[in-house]
């Protein structure tokens, strides 16, 4: 068995990266669309910032996949597209109330955070563990920002 390097990742590590790429693309699309659909400037700003972060994370993971001679994911999932449509409906109904949109955004953040935790567990000791650990910290911080803002709007 050969030693895994960043340019010689095993198939299960590549599969984990592909999964996280898809989740990051989903998050990018969701935050970008939600920022366009909500009237609250504070929430718009946060969503745009998080969309940019998720795009950068996806790009970094895509590079690692491509350095291994594989085609990296470049699309999100159908399930996330349905979730974005639901957020869009909620934002139309609640355009003056950011709380329900922040609740939905936090659900999405729960999913990407859990995906990172699963991939980190499944690829423990891999050559990209440092990258995944750093990215997980970014995702966790983003999740916490959405949760904290949601809590601020709860009683507003």
Residue pairs with C-beta under 8 A, 6 or more apart in sequence:
2 8
4 10
4 13
4 126
4 127
5 127
6 64
6 67
6 127
6 128
7 67
7 68
8 68
8 127
9 17
9 64
9 68
9 126
9 127
9 128
10 126
12 122
12 123
13 123
13 126
13 127
13 128
14 65
14 68
14 70
16 119
16 122
16 123
17 61
17 64
17 65
17 72
17 119
17 128
18 65
18 72
18 73
19 115
19 119
20 57
20 58
20 61
20 115
20 116
20 119
20 132
20 135
21 58
21 61
21 62
21 65
21 72
21 73
21 74
22 73
22 75
22 76
22 77
23 77
23 111
23 112
23 115
24 54
24 55
24 57
24 58
24 61
24 112
25 54
25 58
25 73
25 74
25 75
25 76
26 76
26 77
26 80
26 83
26 108
26 112
27 50
27 51
27 54
27 108
27 109
27 112
28 51
28 54
28 55
28 58
28 76
29 76
29 80
29 81
29 84
30 80
30 83
30 84
30 87
30 105
30 108
31 47
31 48
31 50
31 51
31 54
31 105
32 47
32 48
32 51
33 84
33 87
33 88
34 43
34 47
34 84
34 87
34 88
34 91
34 101
34 104
34 105
35 43
35 44
35 47
35 48
35 51
37 87
37 88
37 91
37 92
37 95
37 101
38 44
38 47
38 91
38 95
38 98
38 101
39 95
39 96
40 98
42 98
42 149
43 98
43 101
43 102
43 149
46 145
46 146
46 149
47 105
50 142
50 145
50 146
53 138
53 142
54 112
54 142
57 135
57 138
57 139
60 131
60 135
61 72
61 131
61 135
62 72
62 73
62 74
63 72
64 128
64 131
65 71
65 72
65 73
66 72
80 108
83 104
83 107
83 108
86 104
87 101
87 104
87 105
90 100
90 101
90 104
91 101
94 100
94 101
97 153
98 149
98 153
99 150
99 153
99 154
99 156
102 146
102 149
102 150
102 153
103 150
105 146
105 150
106 143
106 146
106 147
106 150
109 139
109 142
109 143
109 146
109 147
110 143
112 139
112 143
113 136
113 139
113 140
113 143
116 132
116 135
116 136
116 139
117 136
119 132
120 129
120 132
120 133
120 136
123 129
123 132
126 132
